Amino acid sequence: MYTPAHFLPSSETVQHLLDYPGAANLVTMTPQGLLATLLPVVYDPDVGEHGALQGHLARNNTQWSEPASGEALAIIQGADAYVSPSWYASKAEHGRVVPTWNYTTAHVYGRLVIHDDPVWVSRQVRRLTGVHEAGFDHPWSVDDAPERFITGQLRAIVGVELVITRIEAKAKLSQNRPVADIDGVVAGLRARGQSEAAADVERAR
């Protein structure tokens, strides 16, 4: 990933992407060519040297059964947003401005491990559900559904684990702009209702 020095993210930013990734695009090179799936994942810091991203695929999705050549890749995205040059104070000063796109992303590389094991898959589903239900007033639990139904659902999925070998990350959040331009970007994003993207720009100052 091309990352100019002023867009290098802090270790805290990278950790936040891992801890709260939502979903990631899992990409593997296989005998059938490149395969990719968007899937929700959770980060387990206790696996391997750098931790692991864990998720599951539908059993009918051939990505799990096609052997991955070399490293697999999970692409995690933070908030992203269009940035209008009309938000820059420098537009009124000299006009030498162009649009851009702000974003935070991590390319997580590693060894893909398949877990065709109902015990592992059940544990992963429970953890994933727990992470995303935590903010609800009445969080749903796997145990809320009939056991026989859950057993059938678990048979229809296969666990995947990306044991991390390296991470390349980038936070392109207007750090290369003058202070007044950054103020304009934050105000512009908030006015468009993109509060998460605005907050990222504020943190990156």
Secondary structure, DSSP 4 states (H G I P E B T S, - for coil): ----GGGPPPHHHHHHHHHS--EEEEEEEETTEEEEEEEE-EEETTSTTT-EEEEEEETT-TTTTSPPPS-EEEEEEEEEEEE-GGG-HHHHHT-----EEEEEEEEEEEEEEEE--HHHHHHHHHHHHHHHHTTSSS---GGGS-HHHHHHHHHTEEEEEEEEEEEEEEEESSTTS-HHHHHHHHHHHHHTT-HHHHHHHHHH-
